[in-house]
Structure formats: structure tokens, C-alpha cells
């Protein structure tokens, strides 16, 4: 993905947003992110999920259906706090990027 480093924060926020609404799993979030133009492989997504979990933003649990197991992720309280902060910061950035409000930019 072009500009991966720049967009990786948006991907993490998408993950947190959905995980705050309901438990998510890897294949589902890959498909959901694709609807927003992010093409991620499992080799990119799962390390990201593991890092978010290690840092305390997500918690996971495994559900078994016969011989098949699926790991679900949900936002923790820390993840919800981070999401609220990101929401405030995104509104401010959106104002500057799109609406032209906030700081005046020099040409």
C-alpha cells in the first residue's frame, strides 16, 4: 500500500472504532478495511492486532466452533479512551484540512 506509514494510524483507528462497537475478527476487518480502500494482508493485519493488544488497546478471546477456532478482538477501556482522544484530534485536523478553519497556512 502506498504511503503505508502515513495511513497506518487511520487503519488502527478503524480497527479500534469497529472493536469498540462489537467484537471483530481478522478476516472480517480485512474485508471491512478493503471497503475503505485499505488493502491489508493477514501478515500485515495480525501483527497490528497483536501490538494493539500488547499495548492494552484491545483484548482478545478465542471461540471454537467444532474444530475451527476464531480469535475475536474488542476494545478495552484504554482503547475507548484512545479512540475518544483520536476523535477530538481528528475533528481538529479535519477542520484544518477540509474546512480551512484553525491555523492559517502560509503559501
C-alpha positions, 0 to 999 in steps of 0.5 A: 500500500502506498504511503503505508506509514502515513495511513497506518494510524487511520487503519488502527483507528478503524480497527479500534472504532469497529472493536469498540462497537462489537467484537471483530475478527481478522478476516472480517476487518480485512474485508471491512478495511478493503471497503475503505480502500485499505488493502491489508494482508493477514501478515500485515493485519495480525501483527497490528492486532497483536501490538494493539493488544500488547499495548492494552488497546484491545483484548482478545478471546478465542471461540471454537466452533467444532474444530475451527477456532476464531480469535475475536478482538474488542476494545478495552477501556484504554482503547475507548479512551484512545479512540475518544482522544483520536476523535477530538484530534481528528475533528481538529485536523479535519477542520484544518484540512477540509474546512480551512478553519484553525491555523492559517497556512502560509503559501 
